[in-house]
Amino acid sequence: MSSSTATARSHPNIALIKYWGKRDTKLNLPAVPSLSLTLSQFHTTTSVTWGSNKDLFCLNNIEQSNTQSAKVFQFLDLLTPNRPPCTVVSENNFPTAAGLASSASAFSALAMAASVAADLQLSTTALSVLARQGSGSASRSLWEGWVEWKMGKKLDGTDSHGIPIAPRDHWDVRMVMAVISSQQKPISSRAAMLQTQSTSPMYDAWCNTAQTDVDIAKKAIMEKNLERLGRQMEHSTLKMFSTMFTTQPSVRYWKPQTLAVVEAVEQLRNAGIPCWYTMDAGPNVKILCHAKDAKQIASAIRPIVENHYILEPGHGTHLL
């Protein structure tokens, strides 16, 4: 059996205007539009061998069970239903499934590596549509810098993909990442989203206001208006968590340190240092700021959370 191997690297992205909820669970079509920043430093590196003895998935040097591997190989079936057995070797240089967007970098890297190994010539947009079916946020990591993900209207999902709006060097900002916990989340984002949609009384309001959030944030990015972007980012974050808190049973990812970092950010802002926070489905806090203020912000949160990083706008998914 002839085989072909390709390796791709991808970075996580952090949604500034949040994705939460699905209009189609099978195709991973979002209920709301979103807007993100692809980040540097953290990355997933994935090699796919198209044509091997059996389906095999290794993550961070550990062979995964059939149950753990199922999602990966179901994803490869989307490329070619009658594909040969494949070997997938993936490694994250940051915590997995801890609310740090590891699924975004994982499925964007997998989409590119697998398509090249299978000798399929796919555009970046087509890869975004493919990656979305593994993890919604992966649709944005294909591009560098600032990326919009439109909901789309088509039932087949072909118009729901990432759209780059500004390159990584458009604006000299930083994301200070406060890693409060690197443990796997108690409830997955997918399960929490479905629970939120079915039980939160806040969910409809969340969906109805999302496009306005994107429009305001997009304009702020183009104008490099950090205060306007930061305010809208925090507003979107708190609305998303409001739907989770009011879910039955309530979904709460926050830890005591999460709130302590939020309060530290507000104190820094009151002291004249422009910075704003966001969070995803997890306890970790990301702080958006000007590059020149990043080290001071990192120093201010160090007594609360020792494990933190200063990340720059990053590259899109690329072959190694």
N, C-alpha and C positions, 0 to 999 in steps of 0.2 A: 504494500500500500504506500503510495507516495504521500508525503506530508509537507506542509508549509507552515512556518512559524512567523509570527509578527508580534512586536512588542510596542505598546503605547503607554504614555504617561499622561495623567490628567490631574488637575488640581480641584479641590472643593470650591464651591461658590457659596457665599452667604447671601440669602435673600434679604434685601433691604425692605422691600414691600413683599409681604409674605404669601407663600403658597400654602393653603390649608383647605383640603376638601376636594372631592372628585365629582365630575359630572358623568364619568364613565369609569368604573373600577377596572374593567377588563383591559381597556386601552390606556389606563392611567391619564385620562383627560382631566384637566384641572377645572374646578368650579370658579376659580378666580384667576385673573392675570397676575403676574409677579415681575419683580425687577431685582437683579442681583449684581454682586461684584465677585468675579473670580479672583482667588487669592494665590499668593506665592507660597513657597516653603513647604507646606503640607502637600503630599502627593500620593497617588496610587500608581504603581507600575504593574502592568498586566501583560503577560505573554500568553498567546493562544497558539497551540499547535493543532492545525486542522488536518486530522487524519492520524490517529494513534491507536493503541491496542484497545483502549476502553475509555469511557468518560471518566476524567479524573480532575478534581479541583483541589488545589492547595492554596490556603490563605495564610500568609505570614509563616511559611514553612511548616504548616500543619495540614495534613490531608483531611479534608472535610468528609463527613458522612454523606450518604445518599440524600438524607433529608435536608442537610445543610446545603448540599450542592444543587438541589432540584431547581431553584430559581435561576441559577446560572445557566444550566443546560436547557431549561425551557426558553430562556432568552435566546440562546444560540439557535434553537428550533425556528425562531422568527426569521432568521437569515436564510436558512435552507431546511425545510421540514425533513428531507431525506439526507441530512448531513451525515458525514462519517463520525465515528467517535472522536472526541477532542480532549486535549489536556489544557487546562487553564491554571496558570500559576500567577498569583496576585499578592502584592505586598503593599501595605500602608506604612508610611513613616509617622503616622499619628493614630490616636485611638479610634477603634472601629465601633460603629453603632452606638456612639456616645453623645449624639447631638452635635457633631462637628462636621456634618455633611459628607461622611465617608461614602455613602451610597451614591452621591452625585459624582465624585471622582471615580468610583468603582465602575459604574455602568457606562460612563462616557469612555473610559479607557478600554473597557471590554468591547464596546460597540466598534471602536476604531480598530483595535487589534484583531478582532474576529473577522471583520469585513475584509481587511487586507489579507489575512491568512487564507480566507476563503476565495480570494481573488475577485472580490466584488468591488466595482468602482462606484463608491457612494459619495455624494456631495456632503459637505458639512451639515447642510440643512437636513438631508436624508438621515445622516447619522444622529442628528438631534431628535428627529422623530422616532428613530429606533431606540436610542438611549432612554427616552422618556418612558418607554414601555417597561423598562427595568426599574427605573426610579425617576419620578417626575422631575426632580431638581437636576438630574443628570443632563436634561435637555439644554441647560444653560452652561454647563462646564465645557462644552465643545469650543467656546469662544473665550478670548482674553477679555479682561476688563469688565465693562458694564454691559449687561445683557438683559433684554426684556423677554419674557415668555408669555406669548399671547394665548388666551384660552382657546381660540379657534372656534369655528362654528360647524365644520363638517363632521358628520357622524363617524367617518373613518379615521379622524384625527390627523390627517395629512397637513392641516393648516395650523396645528398646535406644536410649535417648536420655538427654540431660542432665536432671537434676532439681536445682533450686536448693535449697540447704540453709541458706544464710545470706546476707544482703545485703552489699554492699561496705562499708557503715558499721558492720557487726557488731563489727569488731575493728580497732584502729589498728596495723596491721602494715605492713611494707614488704618489697619484694623488691629486693635489690641485684643488678643484672645485670652480670656480668663478661663482656664480649664479647671473647673471646680470638681468635676468627677470625670474620670475616663472609663468608668464602668459602663457595661451595656445597659441600655435603658430598660426599665421594668415593663414598659408597654411600647411596642413599635409605633413609629409615626403612622404607618398604614392603618393599624388597628385603632389608634387614637382618633385619626381623621374620620373613620367610619362611625365610631361611637359618637363623635361630636356632631356629625351631620344628622344622625338619627335622634339625638336627645337634647341638644343645646337650644334654648329659646333665642339665643343671640345669633345663631348661625345665618339666618336670612339677612340680618342687618350687616353682618360681616361680608357676605357676598355682594350686597347691593352697593357697598361703599368702596369696594376694592379698586375699581377702574379709576375713580377720582384720586385715590392714593398713588396709583402708578403715574397718572398724568402730572400730578404736582411734583413727584420725585424726579421724573424724567426731565422736566423743565429745570429743576434745581441742579441736576447733574450737568446739563448742558451749560448752565450759567455759572457753575462752580459755586453754588450758594450752599455752604455746609449747614448753616442753621436751618434753612428751609428743608433740606434733605433730612437732616437729623431729626427734626420735629416729626416729619411725616413717617420716618422709619420707626421711631418710638411709638407713634400712634398706631401704626399697622401691627407692631409687635404686641402691644397691650390689647388690641382688639382680638388678635388671634388667641392670646391666652385667656381672654374673657370667655371665648367659646369653650375652651377646654375646662376652665374652672366651673362653668355652669353645665357641664356634661354630667349625665348620671350613669355610673358613679363618676365623680369628678376626676379629671386627669390633671395631676399636679407634678410637673417635672422639677419645679424649683426646690432648691435647698436653702437653708438659712444664709449661706454665703452668697447665693444668687442675689438676694435682696440687699445684702451688705454691699456688694459691688455696685448695684443700681444706685444705692444711696451715696456711695463714694463718687459716682459719675455726676450725680446731681450737685454734690458739694463742690466738685471741681468746676462745674459749669457756673455755679453761683460765684465762684472765685475768679471768674473771667477766662477760664480755659474752655474753648468750645469743643465739646465731646458729647456723643449721644450713644445709647446702648441699643442692642437688639439681642434676641435669643431665638433659638429654634426649639424643636421638640427635645428638650434636654435642659440641664441646669446651668450650662456654660454660657457666659456672657461675652458678647463681642462689642467692642467700643470703637466707633468711627470717629476719626479726628484728623487734623492736619498732621503732616509728617513731622513737623518741628515740635509738636507737643507729645508725641507718642511715648518717649522715654519718661517724661514727667508723669504721665498717666499710669504707665506701667509701675513706676515707683510708688504711686499713691495706692494702688490696689495690692501691692506685694504683701502688706501685713494681713490681708484677707485671704489671698490665694497666691501661693508660692509659684504655682505652675502657670506661666503665662508666656505669650509670644507676641511679637510685633510683626505683622504680615503686611506685605505690599500688594497692590494689584498684580495679578498673575497672568501667566500665559494660558491659552486654550489647550485643548488636548492635542498631542503631537506624537508622531512615531519616533522611536529611539532606534 
